[in-house]
C-alpha cells in the first residue's frame, strides 16, 4: 500500500505516471471481478484509495502556488 508520505517526494511526472498505472490496474481489477476471476478483492479497495491519495496530492500542489499569490496581495 502506498502512503502519502511516500508520494510527496516524487515529482509531478512520476505521480502522473503512477496514477495512469493505477487507473489501468483498477480497470483490470474491475474486469476480473466482473468475470469472477478476481483473486484478491481487497486490492480493488487499495487501488481506489491510492488513486484518491494521488489526486488529493495533485490538487494540493496545484493550489499551493495560487495560495502563495493570494497571500502576497493581502499584505
Residue frames relative to the residue before (quaternion, step in Angstrom):
aa qw qx qy qz dx dy dz
X 1.0000 0.0000 0.0000 0.0000 0.00 0.00 0.00
X 0.3497 -0.7398 0.5431 0.1883 3.56 -0.97 0.90
X 0.2501 -0.7621 0.5841 0.1248 3.53 -0.85 1.04
X 0.6295 -0.5443 0.3974 0.3867 3.55 -1.21 0.49
X 0.6437 0.5311 -0.3345 0.4378 3.60 0.98 -0.79
X 0.6302 0.5122 -0.3336 0.4787 3.61 1.19 -0.45
X 0.6766 0.5057 -0.2872 0.4517 3.59 1.14 -0.61
X 0.5945 0.6350 -0.3629 0.3342 3.61 0.99 -0.80
X 0.7151 0.4492 -0.3043 0.4408 3.67 0.78 -0.78
X 0.5520 0.6231 -0.3972 0.3864 3.61 1.20 -0.27
X 0.5220 -0.6250 0.4803 0.3260 3.56 -1.21 0.57
X 0.6764 -0.4857 0.3634 0.4178 3.55 -1.29 0.27
X 0.6481 0.5226 -0.3205 0.4519 3.58 1.00 -0.79
X 0.6464 0.5135 -0.3186 0.4658 3.58 0.98 -0.83
X 0.6572 0.5067 -0.3064 0.4664 3.57 0.99 -0.84
X 0.6456 0.5155 -0.3203 0.4635 3.58 0.99 -0.82
X 0.6341 0.5223 -0.3206 0.4716 3.58 1.04 -0.79
X 0.6560 0.5075 -0.3048 0.4682 3.57 0.94 -0.92
X 0.6341 0.5335 -0.3296 0.4524 3.58 1.01 -0.80
X 0.6486 0.5199 -0.3130 0.4595 3.57 0.97 -0.84
X 0.6561 0.5060 -0.3046 0.4698 3.57 0.98 -0.87
X 0.6686 0.5000 -0.3023 0.4600 3.57 0.96 -0.86
X 0.6311 0.5200 -0.3387 0.4653 3.59 1.02 -0.71
X 0.6303 0.5178 -0.3259 0.4778 3.56 1.05 -0.77
X 0.6561 0.5030 -0.3101 0.4694 3.58 0.96 -0.88
X 0.6310 0.5320 -0.3346 0.4548 3.60 0.99 -0.80
X 0.6297 0.5248 -0.3293 0.4686 3.57 1.01 -0.81
X 0.6736 0.4976 -0.2944 0.4605 3.58 0.89 -0.97
X 0.6483 0.5137 -0.3191 0.4626 3.59 1.01 -0.79
X 0.6374 0.5096 -0.3316 0.4733 3.60 1.01 -0.77
X 0.6358 0.5248 -0.3225 0.4651 3.56 1.01 -0.81
X 0.6585 0.5005 -0.3061 0.4714 3.60 0.94 -0.88
X 0.6410 0.5222 -0.3269 0.4577 3.59 0.99 -0.79
X 0.6653 0.5134 -0.3037 0.4489 3.56 0.98 -0.84
X 0.7353 0.3968 -0.2285 0.4997 3.58 1.07 -0.70
X 0.5183 -0.6768 0.3948 0.3429 3.58 1.31 0.05
X 0.5500 0.6295 -0.3861 0.3900 3.59 1.20 0.40
X 0.4285 0.7246 -0.4484 0.3004 3.60 1.27 0.11
X 0.2639 -0.7998 0.5251 0.1222 3.57 -0.60 1.17
X 0.8053 0.1617 -0.0555 0.5677 3.58 1.00 -0.82
X 0.2220 -0.8288 0.4992 0.1212 3.61 0.12 1.25
X 0.6069 0.5784 -0.3616 0.4078 3.61 1.07 -0.57
X 0.5563 0.6177 -0.3880 0.3981 3.59 1.19 -0.46
X 0.5714 0.5866 -0.3822 0.4282 3.61 1.12 -0.63
X 0.6789 0.4924 -0.2771 0.4689 3.56 0.90 -0.96
X 0.6408 0.5283 -0.3208 0.4553 3.59 0.96 -0.86
X 0.6719 0.4973 -0.2965 0.4619 3.57 0.89 -0.93
X 0.6465 0.5210 -0.3226 0.4544 3.59 0.92 -0.88
X 0.6898 0.4809 -0.2858 0.4596 3.57 0.90 -0.89
X 0.6348 0.5139 -0.3341 0.4705 3.58 1.04 -0.70
X 0.6077 0.5329 -0.3458 0.4767 3.59 1.05 -0.74
X 0.6549 0.5073 -0.3095 0.4669 3.60 0.94 -0.86
X 0.6266 0.5337 -0.3355 0.4584 3.60 0.99 -0.78
X 0.6705 0.4975 -0.2963 0.4638 3.56 0.91 -0.94
X 0.6676 0.4943 -0.3111 0.4617 3.59 0.89 -0.86
X 0.6229 0.5277 -0.3348 0.4705 3.59 1.05 -0.71
X 0.6586 0.5035 -0.3010 0.4713 3.57 0.92 -0.89
X 0.6399 0.5130 -0.3259 0.4703 3.60 0.96 -0.81
X 0.6530 0.5112 -0.3097 0.4651 3.59 1.00 -0.79
X 0.6396 0.5165 -0.3187 0.4717 3.57 1.02 -0.78
X 0.6651 0.4971 -0.3021 0.4683 3.57 0.96 -0.86
X 0.6527 0.5054 -0.3160 0.4677 3.58 1.00 -0.75
X 0.6986 0.4712 -0.2687 0.4666 3.59 1.03 -0.76
X 0.5458 0.6568 -0.3915 0.3426 3.62 1.12 -0.56
X 0.6950 0.4380 -0.3144 0.4757 3.67 0.74 -0.82
X 0.6268 0.5355 -0.3375 0.4543 3.59 1.04 -0.69
X 0.6420 0.5168 -0.3175 0.4690 3.59 1.03 -0.77
X 0.6465 0.5233 -0.3173 0.4554 3.58 0.95 -0.85
X 0.6722 0.5014 -0.2932 0.4590 3.58 0.97 -0.81
X 0.6775 0.4875 -0.3021 0.4606 3.58 0.96 -0.77
X 0.6390 0.5207 -0.3363 0.4554 3.62 1.09 -0.55
X 0.6061 0.5494 -0.3635 0.4458 3.60 1.09 -0.58
X 0.6691 0.5024 -0.2952 0.4612 3.57 1.01 -0.77
X 0.6366 0.5538 -0.3233 0.4284 3.60 1.15 -0.54
X 0.6056 0.5884 -0.3584 0.3984 3.61 1.18 -0.41
